[in-house]
Amino acid sequence: MDSTRTEQRQFHALRKHIEQLFSDGWVVVSRVPLRLEHEGQRCIVRHGMLISEIGFPGRLAS
């Protein structure tokens, strides 16, 4: 890897948390926007935040 390359990632804590979700069995169901799913639960990443889709307007209750 090029040692002169600057780090461009943001939200390091969020990235670490999402990596933990992956190890717990969560999977990516959409990349734009990033949506994760596990056992019927769904989350979406918006503006650097991981948000549960429960209670989103227009979403039908499961």
Helices and strands as residue ranges (DSSP letters): H 12-23, E 27-31, E 34-38, E 41-46, E 49-52
